[in-house]
């Protein structure tokens, strides 16, 4: 997932660099930090969430495309090896309707303990 995310962000940065960077940075970088951003070499310093948001605002991403890529960003940050932690995996499990791990384990034990039918 990390590899695909990196490729996606790099491609989006490449497309942004062909756009009006001054306008992009005005949208993507808040307040006093804006004066530190001017050329394409500064694009990696823009946070991913700001890159996505500003790309949508300047028309490089549609609303649907933004939502799809932002969902992938969320999964990468909360349900992948990119940022591992137990609370994130619990949040992801609940979003997927999986419930707590202990509940899944007891369901699995109940399912595994059922007699199997011949031919199944």
C-alpha positions, 0 to 999 in steps of 0.5 A: 500500500505504501508503494502505491501511495508514494507513486500516487503522491509523486504523480500528483506532485508532478502534475501540480508542478506543471500548474501555477505553483504560486496559486497552488501554494497560496491554497495549500500552505497556510499563513506565514509558512507560505513565504517558504514555498516557491518552486517545485523543489518545495512540493515534497514539503507540502503535507499529503492532506494539503496536497490533496485538498489544494489539488481538488481546489485547483481542479486537478482532482474531481470531488469523486477522485479526491474522496477516493484518494483521501480514503486511500490516504486514511487507510494508509495512515490508520490501517497499514504498516505505514503507521502501526498502532492498535487503536488504528487497527481497532478503528479500521476494524469497526469501520469494516464492521469487524468488531473487536478482535476478541469478538472475532476470535470467539466467532471463529472458534464457534464456526470452527467447532461446528461439525462439517458436512460431507463434501464441503 
